[in-house]
Protein backbone atom coordinates (compact mmCIF):
# COMPACT_ATOMS: atom_id res chain seq x y z
CA UNK A 1 0.00 0.00 0.00
CA UNK A 2 1.37 3.40 -0.93
CA UNK A 3 1.64 6.25 1.53
CA UNK A 4 -0.80 9.14 1.61
CA UNK A 5 1.92 11.40 0.18
CA UNK A 6 2.49 9.02 -2.74
CA UNK A 7 -1.24 8.90 -3.38
CA UNK A 8 -1.49 12.69 -3.33
CA UNK A 9 1.52 13.05 -5.61
CA UNK A 10 -0.14 10.63 -8.05
CA UNK A 11 -3.28 12.78 -8.00
CA UNK A 12 -1.19 15.89 -8.55
CA UNK A 13 0.34 14.20 -11.59
CA UNK A 14 -3.15 13.92 -13.06
CA UNK A 15 -3.96 17.58 -12.41
CA UNK A 16 -0.99 19.69 -11.26
CA UNK A 17 -3.27 22.72 -10.91
CA UNK A 18 -5.55 21.07 -8.35
CA UNK A 19 -4.99 23.46 -5.47
CA UNK A 20 -6.64 21.23 -2.87
CA UNK A 21 -4.26 18.38 -3.72
CA UNK A 22 -1.28 20.76 -3.65
CA UNK A 23 -2.39 22.01 -0.24
CA UNK A 24 -2.74 18.45 1.05
CA UNK A 25 0.73 17.60 -0.25
CA UNK A 26 2.18 20.62 1.55
CA UNK A 27 0.52 19.56 4.80
CA UNK A 28 1.97 16.07 4.41
CA UNK A 29 5.41 17.55 3.86
CA UNK A 30 5.03 19.67 7.01
CA UNK A 31 3.84 16.65 9.00
CA UNK A 32 6.96 14.80 7.90
CA UNK A 33 9.20 17.71 8.92
CA UNK A 34 9.93 18.56 5.29
CA UNK A 35 9.32 22.27 5.82
CA UNK A 36 11.33 23.46 2.81
CA UNK A 37 9.23 21.25 0.52
CA UNK A 38 6.07 22.43 2.26
CA UNK A 39 6.99 26.10 1.84
CA UNK A 40 7.92 25.64 -1.83
CA UNK A 41 4.66 23.81 -2.55
CA UNK A 42 2.64 26.51 -0.80
CA UNK A 43 4.47 29.27 -2.68
CA UNK A 44 3.51 27.55 -5.96
CA UNK A 45 -0.04 27.12 -4.72
CA UNK A 46 -0.57 30.83 -4.02
CA UNK A 47 0.77 31.55 -7.48
CA UNK A 48 -1.89 29.21 -8.90
CA UNK A 49 -4.63 30.55 -6.62
CA UNK A 50 -3.75 33.87 -4.94
CA UNK A 51 -7.06 33.76 -2.98
CA UNK A 52 -6.22 30.51 -1.12
CA UNK A 53 -5.79 32.15 2.29
CA UNK A 54 -5.04 28.94 4.22
CA UNK A 55 -1.98 28.41 2.03
CA UNK A 56 -0.46 31.69 3.22
CA UNK A 57 -0.99 30.69 6.84
CA UNK A 58 0.61 27.28 6.38
CA UNK A 59 3.48 28.79 4.39
CA UNK A 60 4.11 31.22 7.22
CA UNK A 61 4.20 28.35 9.68
CA UNK A 62 6.59 26.37 7.47
CA UNK A 63 8.91 29.35 7.17
CA UNK A 64 8.82 29.78 10.95
CA UNK A 65 9.99 26.17 11.32
CA UNK A 66 12.83 26.95 8.94
CA UNK A 67 13.65 30.08 10.99
CA UNK A 68 13.07 32.17 7.85
CA UNK A 69 11.21 34.83 9.78
CA UNK A 70 11.08 37.49 7.05
CA UNK A 71 9.50 34.98 4.67
CA UNK A 72 7.03 33.97 7.38
CA UNK A 73 6.08 37.60 7.94
CA UNK A 74 5.69 38.15 4.20
CA UNK A 75 3.34 35.20 3.86
CA UNK A 76 1.28 36.23 6.90
CA UNK A 77 1.01 39.81 5.64
CA UNK A 78 -0.10 38.67 2.19
CA UNK A 79 -2.50 36.17 3.72
CA UNK A 80 -4.04 38.78 6.00
CA UNK A 81 -4.77 40.98 2.99
CA UNK A 82 -6.26 38.05 1.05
CA UNK A 83 -8.40 36.93 3.98
CA UNK A 84 -9.63 40.49 4.53
CA UNK A 85 -10.66 40.82 0.86
CA UNK A 86 -12.50 37.49 1.08
CA UNK A 87 -14.18 38.35 4.36
CA UNK A 88 -12.53 35.35 6.04
CA UNK A 89 -12.24 36.91 9.48
CA UNK A 90 -11.13 33.70 11.20
CA UNK A 91 -8.14 33.20 8.90
CA UNK A 92 -7.34 36.90 9.05
CA UNK A 93 -7.30 36.88 12.86
CA UNK A 94 -5.14 33.73 13.06
CA UNK A 95 -2.53 35.21 10.73
CA UNK A 96 -2.58 38.56 12.52
CA UNK A 97 -1.88 36.78 15.81
CA UNK A 98 0.94 34.74 14.23
CA UNK A 99 2.44 37.90 12.74
CA UNK A 100 2.28 39.72 16.08
CA UNK A 101 4.28 36.94 17.71
CA UNK A 102 7.04 37.48 15.16
CA UNK A 103 7.28 41.24 15.55
MOCORUR-V306729 format. One record per run of one state. SS is the DSSP state (h for helix, s for strand, l for the rest). FROM is the first residue (numbers start at 0). LEN is the number of residues. If there is no record, write none. Layout:
# MOCORUR-V306729
SS,FROM,LEN / SS,FROM,LEN
This chain:
# MOCORUR-V306729
l,0,3 / h,3,11 / l,14,4 / h,18,13 / l,31,3 / h,34,14 / l,48,4 / h,52,13 / l,65,3 / h,68,18 / l,86,2 / h,88,14 / l,102,1
